[in-house]
Amino acid sequence: MANKETVDINSHLIFKIGKEKFAANASKVQRILEMQPITTVPKAQVYMKGVINLMGKVLPVIDARLKMGLPEKEPDNNTCIIVL
């Protein structure tokens, strides 16, 4: 009788914030979006940039740089929104 062997393969999305690299399990990543207009939310925390509408769902947008205490940075061509 053949011995069945299972192998777990984990894929990750690796991204940089500042000089640090981070990873998210690929199974948790739903979408990667280009930057788009963000509707601000009054009286929200400074790291809460606002909300976007994604296919009829309202999603909060959090600036991970600010959440981690790093200085704010203007979005550029490498900036994106990762939907987890």
mmCIF file of the N, C-alpha and C atoms, coordinates in Angstrom:
data_MODEL
# 
_entry.id   MODEL 
# 
loop_
_atom_site.group_PDB 
_atom_site.id 
_atom_site.type_symbol 
_atom_site.label_atom_id 
_atom_site.label_alt_id 
_atom_site.label_comp_id 
_atom_site.label_asym_id 
_atom_site.label_entity_id 
_atom_site.label_seq_id 
_atom_site.pdbx_PDB_ins_code 
_atom_site.Cartn_x 
_atom_site.Cartn_y 
_atom_site.Cartn_z 
_atom_site.occupancy 
_atom_site.B_iso_or_equiv 
_atom_site.pdbx_formal_charge 
_atom_site.auth_seq_id 
_atom_site.auth_comp_id 
_atom_site.auth_asym_id 
_atom_site.auth_atom_id 
_atom_site.pdbx_PDB_model_num 
ATOM 1   N N  . MET A 1 1  ? 0.847   -1.167 0.000  1.00 0.00 ? 1  MET A N  1 
ATOM 2   C CA . MET A 1 1  ? 0.000   0.000  0.000  1.00 0.00 ? 1  MET A CA 1 
ATOM 3   C C  . MET A 1 1  ? 0.905   1.246  0.000  1.00 0.00 ? 1  MET A C  1 
ATOM 4   N N  . ALA A 1 2  ? 0.602   2.184  -0.893 1.00 0.00 ? 2  ALA A N  1 
ATOM 5   C CA . ALA A 1 2  ? 1.412   3.395  -1.026 1.00 0.00 ? 2  ALA A CA 1 
ATOM 6   C C  . ALA A 1 2  ? 1.191   4.322  0.163  1.00 0.00 ? 2  ALA A C  1 
ATOM 7   N N  . ASN A 1 3  ? 2.265   4.932  0.605  1.00 0.00 ? 3  ASN A N  1 
ATOM 8   C CA . ASN A 1 3  ? 2.186   5.875  1.714  1.00 0.00 ? 3  ASN A CA 1 
ATOM 9   C C  . ASN A 1 3  ? 1.890   7.258  1.144  1.00 0.00 ? 3  ASN A C  1 
ATOM 10  N N  . LYS A 1 4  ? 0.737   7.819  1.512  1.00 0.00 ? 4  LYS A N  1 
ATOM 11  C CA . LYS A 1 4  ? 0.361   9.143  1.008  1.00 0.00 ? 4  LYS A CA 1 
ATOM 12  C C  . LYS A 1 4  ? 0.983   10.206 1.899  1.00 0.00 ? 4  LYS A C  1 
ATOM 13  N N  . GLU A 1 5  ? 1.625   11.141 1.253  1.00 0.00 ? 5  GLU A N  1 
ATOM 14  C CA . GLU A 1 5  ? 2.281   12.218 1.977  1.00 0.00 ? 5  GLU A CA 1 
ATOM 15  C C  . GLU A 1 5  ? 1.639   13.532 1.551  1.00 0.00 ? 5  GLU A C  1 
ATOM 16  N N  . THR A 1 6  ? 1.279   14.346 2.516  1.00 0.00 ? 6  THR A N  1 
ATOM 17  C CA . THR A 1 6  ? 0.703   15.645 2.186  1.00 0.00 ? 6  THR A CA 1 
ATOM 18  C C  . THR A 1 6  ? 1.731   16.732 2.476  1.00 0.00 ? 6  THR A C  1 
ATOM 19  N N  . VAL A 1 7  ? 1.712   17.722 1.628  1.00 0.00 ? 7  VAL A N  1 
ATOM 20  C CA . VAL A 1 7  ? 2.636   18.835 1.773  1.00 0.00 ? 7  VAL A CA 1 
ATOM 21  C C  . VAL A 1 7  ? 1.809   20.115 1.846  1.00 0.00 ? 7  VAL A C  1 
ATOM 22  N N  . ASP A 1 8  ? 2.021   20.893 2.896  1.00 0.00 ? 8  ASP A N  1 
ATOM 23  C CA . ASP A 1 8  ? 1.354   22.178 3.018  1.00 0.00 ? 8  ASP A CA 1 
ATOM 24  C C  . ASP A 1 8  ? 2.216   23.242 2.350  1.00 0.00 ? 8  ASP A C  1 
ATOM 25  N N  . ILE A 1 9  ? 1.600   23.962 1.422  1.00 0.00 ? 9  ILE A N  1 
ATOM 26  C CA . ILE A 1 9  ? 2.298   25.047 0.757  1.00 0.00 ? 9  ILE A CA 1 
ATOM 27  C C  . ILE A 1 9  ? 1.625   26.348 1.175  1.00 0.00 ? 9  ILE A C  1 
ATOM 28  N N  . ASN A 1 10 ? 2.400   27.251 1.718  1.00 0.00 ? 10 ASN A N  1 
ATOM 29  C CA . ASN A 1 10 ? 1.874   28.544 2.134  1.00 0.00 ? 10 ASN A CA 1 
ATOM 30  C C  . ASN A 1 10 ? 2.396   29.613 1.196  1.00 0.00 ? 10 ASN A C  1 
ATOM 31  N N  . SER A 1 11 ? 1.475   30.398 0.640  1.00 0.00 ? 11 SER A N  1 
ATOM 32  C CA . SER A 1 11 ? 1.844   31.533 -0.201 1.00 0.00 ? 11 SER A CA 1 
ATOM 33  C C  . SER A 1 11 ? 1.584   32.801 0.581  1.00 0.00 ? 11 SER A C  1 
ATOM 34  N N  . HIS A 1 12 ? 2.450   33.780 0.380  1.00 0.00 ? 12 HIS A N  1 
ATOM 35  C CA . HIS A 1 12 ? 2.317   35.041 1.098  1.00 0.00 ? 12 HIS A CA 1 
ATOM 36  C C  . HIS A 1 12 ? 2.468   36.219 0.147  1.00 0.00 ? 12 HIS A C  1 
ATOM 37  N N  . LEU A 1 13 ? 1.759   37.286 0.468  1.00 0.00 ? 13 LEU A N  1 
ATOM 38  C CA . LEU A 1 13 ? 1.949   38.559 -0.210 1.00 0.00 ? 13 LEU A CA 1 
ATOM 39  C C  . LEU A 1 13 ? 2.950   39.340 0.628  1.00 0.00 ? 13 LEU A C  1 
ATOM 40  N N  . ILE A 1 14 ? 4.056   39.717 0.027  1.00 0.00 ? 14 ILE A N  1 
ATOM 41  C CA . ILE A 1 14 ? 5.087   40.469 0.742  1.00 0.00 ? 14 ILE A CA 1 
ATOM 42  C C  . ILE A 1 14 ? 5.027   41.911 0.252  1.00 0.00 ? 14 ILE A C  1 
ATOM 43  N N  . PHE A 1 15 ? 5.008   42.855 1.202  1.00 0.00 ? 15 PHE A N  1 
ATOM 44  C CA . PHE A 1 15 ? 4.938   44.270 0.856  1.00 0.00 ? 15 PHE A CA 1 
ATOM 45  C C  . PHE A 1 15 ? 5.816   45.062 1.814  1.00 0.00 ? 15 PHE A C  1 
ATOM 46  N N  . LYS A 1 16 ? 6.185   46.270 1.383  1.00 0.00 ? 16 LYS A N  1 
ATOM 47  C CA . LYS A 1 16 ? 7.048   47.120 2.197  1.00 0.00 ? 16 LYS A CA 1 
ATOM 48  C C  . LYS A 1 16 ? 6.272   48.313 2.721  1.00 0.00 ? 16 LYS A C  1 
ATOM 49  N N  . ILE A 1 17 ? 6.539   48.653 3.959  1.00 0.00 ? 17 ILE A N  1 
ATOM 50  C CA . ILE A 1 17 ? 6.069   49.900 4.554  1.00 0.00 ? 17 ILE A CA 1 
ATOM 51  C C  . ILE A 1 17 ? 7.326   50.562 5.095  1.00 0.00 ? 17 ILE A C  1 
ATOM 52  N N  . GLY A 1 18 ? 7.696   51.671 4.487  1.00 0.00 ? 18 GLY A N  1 
ATOM 53  C CA . GLY A 1 18 ? 8.977   52.285 4.828  1.00 0.00 ? 18 GLY A CA 1 
ATOM 54  C C  . GLY A 1 18 ? 10.093  51.351 4.382  1.00 0.00 ? 18 GLY A C  1 
ATOM 55  N N  . LYS A 1 19 ? 11.009  51.047 5.297  1.00 0.00 ? 19 LYS A N  1 
ATOM 56  C CA . LYS A 1 19 ? 12.114  50.148 4.966  1.00 0.00 ? 19 LYS A CA 1 
ATOM 57  C C  . LYS A 1 19 ? 11.848  48.711 5.409  1.00 0.00 ? 19 LYS A C  1 
ATOM 58  N N  . GLU A 1 20 ? 10.738  48.498 6.099  1.00 0.00 ? 20 GLU A N  1 
ATOM 59  C CA . GLU A 1 20 ? 10.421  47.168 6.628  1.00 0.00 ? 20 GLU A CA 1 
ATOM 60  C C  . GLU A 1 20 ? 9.574   46.363 5.642  1.00 0.00 ? 20 GLU A C  1 
ATOM 61  N N  . LYS A 1 21 ? 9.786   45.052 5.636  1.00 0.00 ? 21 LYS A N  1 
ATOM 62  C CA . LYS A 1 21 ? 8.984   44.141 4.820  1.00 0.00 ? 21 LYS A CA 1 
ATOM 63  C C  . LYS A 1 21 ? 7.982   43.428 5.716  1.00 0.00 ? 21 LYS A C  1 
ATOM 64  N N  . PHE A 1 22 ? 6.770   43.247 5.200  1.00 0.00 ? 22 PHE A N  1 
ATOM 65  C CA . PHE A 1 22 ? 5.704   42.558 5.909  1.00 0.00 ? 22 PHE A CA 1 
ATOM 66  C C  . PHE A 1 22 ? 5.119   41.505 4.984  1.00 0.00 ? 22 PHE A C  1 
ATOM 67  N N  . ALA A 1 23 ? 4.399   40.556 5.557  1.00 0.00 ? 23 ALA A N  1 
ATOM 68  C CA . ALA A 1 23 ? 3.767   39.511 4.749  1.00 0.00 ? 23 ALA A CA 1 
ATOM 69  C C  . ALA A 1 23 ? 2.370   39.235 5.270  1.00 0.00 ? 23 ALA A C  1 
ATOM 70  N N  . ALA A 1 24 ? 1.477   38.932 4.344  1.00 0.00 ? 24 ALA A N  1 
ATOM 71  C CA . ALA A 1 24 ? 0.120   38.514 4.681  1.00 0.00 ? 24 ALA A CA 1 
ATOM 72  C C  . ALA A 1 24 ? -0.126  37.197 3.965  1.00 0.00 ? 24 ALA A C  1 
ATOM 73  N N  . ASN A 1 25 ? -0.752  36.266 4.648  1.00 0.00 ? 25 ASN A N  1 
ATOM 74  C CA . ASN A 1 25 ? -1.066  34.988 4.030  1.00 0.00 ? 25 ASN A CA 1 
ATOM 75  C C  . ASN A 1 25 ? -1.948  35.241 2.808  1.00 0.00 ? 25 ASN A C  1 
ATOM 76  N N  . ALA A 1 26 ? -1.575  34.681 1.672  1.00 0.00 ? 26 ALA A N  1 
ATOM 77  C CA . ALA A 1 26 ? -2.294  34.921 0.422  1.00 0.00 ? 26 ALA A CA 1 
ATOM 78  C C  . ALA A 1 26 ? -3.761  34.512 0.507  1.00 0.00 ? 26 ALA A C  1 
ATOM 79  N N  . SER A 1 27 ? -4.078  33.556 1.355  1.00 0.00 ? 27 SER A N  1 
ATOM 80  C CA . SER A 1 27 ? -5.471  33.132 1.478  1.00 0.00 ? 27 SER A CA 1 
ATOM 81  C C  . SER A 1 27 ? -6.338  34.210 2.133  1.00 0.00 ? 27 SER A C  1 
ATOM 82  N N  . LYS A 1 28 ? -5.704  35.169 2.823  1.00 0.00 ? 28 LYS A N  1 
ATOM 83  C CA . LYS A 1 28 ? -6.437  36.267 3.473  1.00 0.00 ? 28 LYS A CA 1 
ATOM 84  C C  . LYS A 1 28 ? -6.582  37.490 2.577  1.00 0.00 ? 28 LYS A C  1 
ATOM 85  N N  . VAL A 1 29 ? -5.825  37.544 1.479  1.00 0.00 ? 29 VAL A N  1 
ATOM 86  C CA . VAL A 1 29 ? -5.860  38.693 0.573  1.00 0.00 ? 29 VAL A CA 1 
ATOM 87  C C  . VAL A 1 29 ? -7.007  38.519 -0.407 1.00 0.00 ? 29 VAL A C  1 
ATOM 88  N N  . GLN A 1 30 ? -7.956  39.465 -0.364 1.00 0.00 ? 30 GLN A N  1 
ATOM 89  C CA . GLN A 1 30 ? -9.098  39.398 -1.270 1.00 0.00 ? 30 GLN A CA 1 
ATOM 90  C C  . GLN A 1 30 ? -8.849  40.162 -2.562 1.00 0.00 ? 30 GLN A C  1 
ATOM 91  N N  . ARG A 1 31 ? -8.232  41.344 -2.439 1.00 0.00 ? 31 ARG A N  1 
ATOM 92  C CA . ARG A 1 31 ? -7.967  42.178 -3.606 1.00 0.00 ? 31 ARG A CA 1 
ATOM 93  C C  . ARG A 1 31 ? -6.772  43.090 -3.330 1.00 0.00 ? 31 ARG A C  1 
ATOM 94  N N  . ILE A 1 32 ? -6.140  43.520 -4.413 1.00 0.00 ? 32 ILE A N  1 
ATOM 95  C CA . ILE A 1 32 ? -5.135  44.567 -4.354 1.00 0.00 ? 32 ILE A CA 1 
ATOM 96  C C  . ILE A 1 32 ? -5.614  45.639 -5.319 1.00 0.00 ? 32 ILE A C  1 
ATOM 97  N N  . LEU A 1 33 ? -5.886  46.829 -4.786 1.00 0.00 ? 33 LEU A N  1 
ATOM 98  C CA . LEU A 1 33 ? -6.479  47.903 -5.570 1.00 0.00 ? 33 LEU A CA 1 
ATOM 99  C C  . LEU A 1 33 ? -5.491  49.042 -5.780 1.00 0.00 ? 33 LEU A C  1 
ATOM 100 N N  . GLU A 1 34 ? -5.605  49.696 -6.933 1.00 0.00 ? 34 GLU A N  1 
ATOM 101 C CA . GLU A 1 34 ? -4.877  50.945 -7.131 1.00 0.00 ? 34 GLU A CA 1 
ATOM 102 C C  . GLU A 1 34 ? -5.495  51.989 -6.221 1.00 0.00 ? 34 GLU A C  1 
ATOM 103 N N  . MET A 1 35 ? -4.730  53.024 -5.910 1.00 0.00 ? 35 MET A N  1 
ATOM 104 C CA . MET A 1 35 ? -5.270  54.100 -5.089 1.00 0.00 ? 35 MET A CA 1 
ATOM 105 C C  . MET A 1 35 ? -6.469  54.713 -5.807 1.00 0.00 ? 35 MET A C  1 
ATOM 106 N N  . GLN A 1 36 ? -7.445  55.112 -5.016 1.00 0.00 ? 36 GLN A N  1 
ATOM 107 C CA . GLN A 1 36 ? -8.662  55.715 -5.537 1.00 0.00 ? 36 GLN A CA 1 
ATOM 108 C C  . GLN A 1 36 ? -9.159  56.733 -4.530 1.00 0.00 ? 36 GLN A C  1 
ATOM 109 N N  . PRO A 1 37 ? -10.130 57.539 -4.922 1.00 0.00 ? 37 PRO A N  1 
ATOM 110 C CA . PRO A 1 37 ? -10.635 58.531 -3.978 1.00 0.00 ? 37 PRO A CA 1 
ATOM 111 C C  . PRO A 1 37 ? -11.182 57.867 -2.711 1.00 0.00 ? 37 PRO A C  1 
ATOM 112 N N  . ILE A 1 38 ? -10.830 58.444 -1.573 1.00 0.00 ? 38 ILE A N  1 
ATOM 113 C CA . ILE A 1 38 ? -11.250 57.920 -0.276 1.00 0.00 ? 38 ILE A CA 1 
ATOM 114 C C  . ILE A 1 38 ? -12.141 58.962 0.380  1.00 0.00 ? 38 ILE A C  1 
ATOM 115 N N  . THR A 1 39 ? -13.318 58.548 0.825  1.00 0.00 ? 39 THR A N  1 
ATOM 116 C CA . THR A 1 39 ? -14.242 59.437 1.524  1.00 0.00 ? 39 THR A CA 1 
ATOM 117 C C  . THR A 1 39 ? -13.839 59.498 2.989  1.00 0.00 ? 39 THR A C  1 
ATOM 118 N N  . THR A 1 40 ? -13.529 60.698 3.472  1.00 0.00 ? 40 THR A N  1 
ATOM 119 C CA . THR A 1 40 ? -13.107 60.840 4.865  1.00 0.00 ? 40 THR A CA 1 
ATOM 120 C C  . THR A 1 40 ? -14.281 60.625 5.815  1.00 0.00 ? 40 THR A C  1 
ATOM 121 N N  . VAL A 1 41 ? -13.963 60.216 7.026  1.00 0.00 ? 41 VAL A N  1 
ATOM 122 C CA . VAL A 1 41 ? -14.958 59.981 8.071  1.00 0.00 ? 41 VAL A CA 1 
ATOM 123 C C  . VAL A 1 41 ? -14.679 60.978 9.198  1.00 0.00 ? 41 VAL A C  1 
ATOM 124 N N  . PRO A 1 42 ? -15.653 61.830 9.516  1.00 0.00 ? 42 PRO A N  1 
ATOM 125 C CA . PRO A 1 42 ? -15.425 62.821 10.570 1.00 0.00 ? 42 PRO A CA 1 
ATOM 126 C C  . PRO A 1 42 ? -15.102 62.169 11.918 1.00 0.00 ? 42 PRO A C  1 
ATOM 127 N N  . LYS A 1 43 ? -14.202 62.792 12.658 1.00 0.00 ? 43 LYS A N  1 
ATOM 128 C CA . LYS A 1 43 ? -13.812 62.398 14.011 1.00 0.00 ? 43 LYS A CA 1 
ATOM 129 C C  . LYS A 1 43 ? -13.194 61.004 14.098 1.00 0.00 ? 43 LYS A C  1 
ATOM 130 N N  . ALA A 1 44 ? -12.675 60.491 12.982 1.00 0.00 ? 44 ALA A N  1 
ATOM 131 C CA . ALA A 1 44 ? -12.016 59.180 12.992 1.00 0.00 ? 44 ALA A CA 1 
ATOM 132 C C  . ALA A 1 44 ? -10.580 59.344 13.480 1.00 0.00 ? 44 ALA A C  1 
ATOM 133 N N  . GLN A 1 45 ? -9.977  58.251 13.903 1.00 0.00 ? 45 GLN A N  1 
ATOM 134 C CA . GLN A 1 45 ? -8.571  58.264 14.297 1.00 0.00 ? 45 GLN A CA 1 
ATOM 135 C C  . GLN A 1 45 ? -7.728  58.753 13.120 1.00 0.00 ? 45 GLN A C  1 
ATOM 136 N N  . VAL A 1 46 ? -6.571  59.317 13.386 1.00 0.00 ? 46 VAL A N  1 
ATOM 137 C CA . VAL A 1 46 ? -5.721  59.888 12.347 1.00 0.00 ? 46 VAL A CA 1 
ATOM 138 C C  . VAL A 1 46 ? -5.302  58.828 11.314 1.00 0.00 ? 46 VAL A C  1 
ATOM 139 N N  . TYR A 1 47 ? -5.096  57.580 11.733 1.00 0.00 ? 47 TYR A N  1 
ATOM 140 C CA . TYR A 1 47 ? -4.691  56.520 10.802 1.00 0.00 ? 47 TYR A CA 1 
ATOM 141 C C  . TYR A 1 47 ? -5.845  56.012 9.936  1.00 0.00 ? 47 TYR A C  1 
ATOM 142 N N  . MET A 1 48 ? -7.085  56.333 10.310 1.00 0.00 ? 48 MET A N  1 
ATOM 143 C CA . MET A 1 48 ? -8.273  55.936 9.535  1.00 0.00 ? 48 MET A CA 1 
ATOM 144 C C  . MET A 1 48 ? -8.465  56.966 8.432  1.00 0.00 ? 48 MET A C  1 
ATOM 145 N N  . LYS A 1 49 ? -8.012  56.632 7.225  1.00 0.00 ? 49 LYS A N  1 
ATOM 146 C CA . LYS A 1 49 ? -8.054  57.587 6.121  1.00 0.00 ? 49 LYS A CA 1 
ATOM 147 C C  . LYS A 1 49 ? -9.475  57.828 5.627  1.00 0.00 ? 49 LYS A C  1 
ATOM 148 N N  . GLY A 1 50 ? -10.375 56.862 5.823  1.00 0.00 ? 50 GLY A N  1 
ATOM 149 C CA . GLY A 1 50 ? -11.755 57.005 5.381  1.00 0.00 ? 50 GLY A CA 1 
ATOM 150 C C  . GLY A 1 50 ? -12.305 55.681 4.899  1.00 0.00 ? 50 GLY A C  1 
ATOM 151 N N  . VAL A 1 51 ? -13.232 55.759 3.933  1.00 0.00 ? 51 VAL A N  1 
ATOM 152 C CA . VAL A 1 51 ? -13.868 54.557 3.405  1.00 0.00 ? 51 VAL A CA 1 
ATOM 153 C C  . VAL A 1 51 ? -13.904 54.617 1.883  1.00 0.00 ? 51 VAL A C  1 
ATOM 154 N N  . ILE A 1 52 ? -13.983 53.431 1.279  1.00 0.00 ? 52 ILE A N  1 
ATOM 155 C CA . ILE A 1 52 ? -14.182 53.319 -0.166 1.00 0.00 ? 52 ILE A CA 1 
ATOM 156 C C  . ILE A 1 52 ? -15.369 52.398 -0.403 1.00 0.00 ? 52 ILE A C  1 
ATOM 157 N N  . ASN A 1 53 ? -15.933 52.495 -1.592 1.00 0.00 ? 53 ASN A N  1 
ATOM 158 C CA . ASN A 1 53 ? -17.019 51.612 -1.999 1.00 0.00 ? 53 ASN A CA 1 
ATOM 159 C C  . ASN A 1 53 ? -16.434 50.581 -2.949 1.00 0.00 ? 53 ASN A C  1 
ATOM 160 N N  . LEU A 1 54 ? -16.483 49.324 -2.565 1.00 0.00 ? 54 LEU A N  1 
ATOM 161 C CA . LEU A 1 54 ? -15.992 48.235 -3.405 1.00 0.00 ? 54 LEU A CA 1 
ATOM 162 C C  . LEU A 1 54 ? -17.149 47.311 -3.722 1.00 0.00 ? 54 LEU A C  1 
ATOM 163 N N  . MET A 1 55 ? -17.665 47.425 -4.924 1.00 0.00 ? 55 MET A N  1 
ATOM 164 C CA . MET A 1 55 ? -18.776 46.591 -5.394 1.00 0.00 ? 55 MET A CA 1 
ATOM 165 C C  . MET A 1 55 ? -19.964 46.627 -4.421 1.00 0.00 ? 55 MET A C  1 
ATOM 166 N N  . GLY A 1 56 ? -20.303 47.824 -3.971 1.00 0.00 ? 56 GLY A N  1 
ATOM 167 C CA . GLY A 1 56 ? -21.456 47.990 -3.096 1.00 0.00 ? 56 GLY A CA 1 
ATOM 168 C C  . GLY A 1 56 ? -21.174 47.790 -1.618 1.00 0.00 ? 56 GLY A C  1 
ATOM 169 N N  . LYS A 1 57 ? -19.954 47.445 -1.263 1.00 0.00 ? 57 LYS A N  1 
ATOM 170 C CA . LYS A 1 57 ? -19.583 47.280 0.145  1.00 0.00 ? 57 LYS A CA 1 
ATOM 171 C C  . LYS A 1 57 ? -18.718 48.449 0.573  1.00 0.00 ? 57 LYS A C  1 
ATOM 172 N N  . VAL A 1 58 ? -18.996 48.977 1.753  1.00 0.00 ? 58 VAL A N  1 
ATOM 173 C CA . VAL A 1 58 ? -18.208 50.079 2.293  1.00 0.00 ? 58 VAL A CA 1 
ATOM 174 C C  . VAL A 1 58 ? -17.061 49.479 3.091  1.00 0.00 ? 58 VAL A C  1 
ATOM 175 N N  . LEU A 1 59 ? -15.832 49.811 2.677  1.00 0.00 ? 59 LEU A N  1 
ATOM 176 C CA . LEU A 1 59 ? -14.648 49.268 3.334  1.00 0.00 ? 59 LEU A CA 1 
ATOM 177 C C  . LEU A 1 59 ? -13.830 50.378 3.979  1.00 0.00 ? 59 LEU A C  1 
ATOM 178 N N  . PRO A 1 60 ? -13.403 50.191 5.229  1.00 0.00 ? 60 PRO A N  1 
ATOM 179 C CA . PRO A 1 60 ? -12.539 51.189 5.852  1.00 0.00 ? 60 PRO A CA 1 
ATOM 180 C C  . PRO A 1 60 ? -11.133 51.116 5.253  1.00 0.00 ? 60 PRO A C  1 
ATOM 181 N N  . VAL A 1 61 ? -10.484 52.268 5.137  1.00 0.00 ? 61 VAL A N  1 
ATOM 182 C CA . VAL A 1 61 ? -9.115  52.338 4.637  1.00 0.00 ? 61 VAL A CA 1 
ATOM 183 C C  . VAL A 1 61 ? -8.239  52.861 5.769  1.00 0.00 ? 61 VAL A C  1 
ATOM 184 N N  . ILE A 1 62 ? -7.281  52.036 6.170  1.00 0.00 ? 62 ILE A N  1 
ATOM 185 C CA . ILE A 1 62 ? -6.380  52.379 7.266  1.00 0.00 ? 62 ILE A CA 1 
ATOM 186 C C  . ILE A 1 62 ? -4.979  52.565 6.703  1.00 0.00 ? 62 ILE A C  1 
ATOM 187 N N  . ASP A 1 63 ? -4.333  53.655 7.078  1.00 0.00 ? 63 ASP A N  1 
ATOM 188 C CA . ASP A 1 63 ? -2.954  53.909 6.670  1.00 0.00 ? 63 ASP A CA 1 
ATOM 189 C C  . ASP A 1 63 ? -2.046  53.174 7.652  1.00 0.00 ? 63 ASP A C  1 
ATOM 190 N N  . ALA A 1 64 ? -1.465  52.068 7.196  1.00 0.00 ? 64 ALA A N  1 
ATOM 191 C CA . ALA A 1 64 ? -0.636  51.237 8.078  1.00 0.00 ? 64 ALA A CA 1 
ATOM 192 C C  . ALA A 1 64 ? 0.587   52.001 8.583  1.00 0.00 ? 64 ALA A C  1 
ATOM 193 N N  . ARG A 1 65 ? 1.109   52.932 7.785  1.00 0.00 ? 65 ARG A N  1 
ATOM 194 C CA . ARG A 1 65 ? 2.258   53.733 8.235  1.00 0.00 ? 65 ARG A CA 1 
ATOM 195 C C  . ARG A 1 65 ? 1.898   54.509 9.497  1.00 0.00 ? 65 ARG A C  1 
ATOM 196 N N  . LEU A 1 66 ? 0.755   55.186 9.458  1.00 0.00 ? 66 LEU A N  1 
ATOM 197 C CA . LEU A 1 66 ? 0.335   55.981 10.616 1.00 0.00 ? 66 LEU A CA 1 
ATOM 198 C C  . LEU A 1 66 ? -0.022  55.083 11.797 1.00 0.00 ? 66 LEU A C  1 
ATOM 199 N N  . LYS A 1 67 ? -0.644  53.956 11.525 1.00 0.00 ? 67 LYS A N  1 
ATOM 200 C CA . LYS A 1 67 ? -1.024  53.022 12.589 1.00 0.00 ? 67 LYS A CA 1 
ATOM 201 C C  . LYS A 1 67 ? 0.206   52.530 13.349 1.00 0.00 ? 67 LYS A C  1 
ATOM 202 N N  . MET A 1 68 ? 1.334   52.406 12.637 1.00 0.00 ? 68 MET A N  1 
ATOM 203 C CA . MET A 1 68 ? 2.568   51.925 13.260 1.00 0.00 ? 68 MET A CA 1 
ATOM 204 C C  . MET A 1 68 ? 3.455   53.068 13.754 1.00 0.00 ? 68 MET A C  1 
ATOM 205 N N  . GLY A 1 69 ? 2.943   54.290 13.718 1.00 0.00 ? 69 GLY A N  1 
ATOM 206 C CA . GLY A 1 69 ? 3.706   55.414 14.243 1.00 0.00 ? 69 GLY A CA 1 
ATOM 207 C C  . GLY A 1 69 ? 4.762   55.962 13.303 1.00 0.00 ? 69 GLY A C  1 
ATOM 208 N N  . LEU A 1 70 ? 4.711   55.604 12.035 1.00 0.00 ? 70 LEU A N  1 
ATOM 209 C CA . LEU A 1 70 ? 5.651   56.134 11.047 1.00 0.00 ? 70 LEU A CA 1 
ATOM 210 C C  . LEU A 1 70 ? 5.113   57.447 10.487 1.00 0.00 ? 70 LEU A C  1 
ATOM 211 N N  . PRO A 1 71 ? 5.967   58.284 9.913  1.00 0.00 ? 71 PRO A N  1 
ATOM 212 C CA . PRO A 1 71 ? 5.489   59.551 9.352  1.00 0.00 ? 71 PRO A CA 1 
ATOM 213 C C  . PRO A 1 71 ? 4.602   59.331 8.118  1.00 0.00 ? 71 PRO A C  1 
ATOM 214 N N  . GLU A 1 72 ? 3.676   60.251 7.933  1.00 0.00 ? 72 GLU A N  1 
ATOM 215 C CA . GLU A 1 72 ? 2.768   60.164 6.779  1.00 0.00 ? 72 GLU A CA 1 
ATOM 216 C C  . GLU A 1 72 ? 3.552   60.379 5.494  1.00 0.00 ? 72 GLU A C  1 
ATOM 217 N N  . LYS A 1 73 ? 3.107   59.726 4.420  1.00 0.00 ? 73 LYS A N  1 
ATOM 218 C CA . LYS A 1 73 ? 3.768   59.826 3.126  1.00 0.00 ? 73 LYS A CA 1 
ATOM 219 C C  . LYS A 1 73 ? 2.693   59.993 2.061  1.00 0.00 ? 73 LYS A C  1 
ATOM 220 N N  . GLU A 1 74 ? 2.947   60.885 1.131  1.00 0.00 ? 74 GLU A N  1 
ATOM 221 C CA . GLU A 1 74 ? 2.004   61.073 0.034  1.00 0.00 ? 74 GLU A CA 1 
ATOM 222 C C  . GLU A 1 74 ? 1.976   59.809 -0.837 1.00 0.00 ? 74 GLU A C  1 
ATOM 223 N N  . PRO A 1 75 ? 0.787   59.401 -1.298 1.00 0.00 ? 75 PRO A N  1 
ATOM 224 C CA . PRO A 1 75 ? 0.711   58.234 -2.186 1.00 0.00 ? 75 PRO A CA 1 
ATOM 225 C C  . PRO A 1 75 ? 1.506   58.467 -3.476 1.00 0.00 ? 75 PRO A C  1 
ATOM 226 N N  . ASP A 1 76 ? 2.142   57.402 -3.970 1.00 0.00 ? 76 ASP A N  1 
ATOM 227 C CA . ASP A 1 76 ? 2.857   57.481 -5.235 1.00 0.00 ? 76 ASP A CA 1 
ATOM 228 C C  . ASP A 1 76 ? 2.435   56.304 -6.111 1.00 0.00 ? 76 ASP A C  1 
ATOM 229 N N  . ASN A 1 77 ? 3.181   56.047 -7.178 1.00 0.00 ? 77 ASN A N  1 
ATOM 230 C CA . ASN A 1 77 ? 2.832   54.972 -8.117 1.00 0.00 ? 77 ASN A CA 1 
ATOM 231 C C  . ASN A 1 77 ? 2.894   53.584 -7.469 1.00 0.00 ? 77 ASN A C  1 
ATOM 232 N N  . ASN A 1 78 ? 3.614   53.438 -6.370 1.00 0.00 ? 78 ASN A N  1 
ATOM 233 C CA . ASN A 1 78 ? 3.742   52.140 -5.687 1.00 0.00 ? 78 ASN A CA 1 
ATOM 234 C C  . ASN A 1 78 ? 2.725   51.963 -4.581 1.00 0.00 ? 78 ASN A C  1 
ATOM 235 N N  . THR A 1 79 ? 1.907   52.969 -4.306 1.00 0.00 ? 79 THR A N  1 
ATOM 236 C CA . THR A 1 79 ? 0.927   52.888 -3.222 1.00 0.00 ? 79 THR A CA 1 
ATOM 237 C C  . THR A 1 79 ? -0.303  52.143 -3.703 1.00 0.00 ? 79 THR A C  1 
ATOM 238 N N  . CYS A 1 80 ? -0.797  51.243 -2.868 1.00 0.00 ? 80 CYS A N  1 
ATOM 239 C CA . CYS A 1 80 ? -2.004  50.489 -3.215 1.00 0.00 ? 80 CYS A CA 1 
ATOM 240 C C  . CYS A 1 80 ? -2.819  50.223 -1.950 1.00 0.00 ? 80 CYS A C  1 
ATOM 241 N N  . ILE A 1 81 ? -4.015  49.709 -2.167 1.00 0.00 ? 81 ILE A N  1 
ATOM 242 C CA . ILE A 1 81 ? -4.898  49.323 -1.074 1.00 0.00 ? 81 ILE A CA 1 
ATOM 243 C C  . ILE A 1 81 ? -4.983  47.800 -1.091 1.00 0.00 ? 81 ILE A C  1 
ATOM 244 N N  . ILE A 1 82 ? -4.622  47.174 0.027  1.00 0.00 ? 82 ILE A N  1 
ATOM 245 C CA . ILE A 1 82 ? -4.708  45.715 0.142  1.00 0.00 ? 82 ILE A CA 1 
ATOM 246 C C  . ILE A 1 82 ? -5.966  45.397 0.945  1.00 0.00 ? 82 ILE A C  1 
ATOM 247 N N  . VAL A 1 83 ? -6.866  44.652 0.354  1.00 0.00 ? 83 VAL A N  1 
ATOM 248 C CA . VAL A 1 83 ? -8.107  44.276 1.018  1.00 0.00 ? 83 VAL A CA 1 
ATOM 249 C C  . VAL A 1 83 ? -7.910  42.898 1.619  1.00 0.00 ? 83 VAL A C  1 
ATOM 250 N N  . LEU A 1 84 ? -7.961  42.833 2.962  1.00 0.00 ? 84 LEU A N  1 
ATOM 251 C CA . LEU A 1 84 ? -7.771  41.556 3.669  1.00 0.00 ? 84 LEU A CA 1 
ATOM 252 C C  . LEU A 1 84 ? -9.101  41.096 4.230  1.00 0.00 ? 84 LEU A C  1 
# 
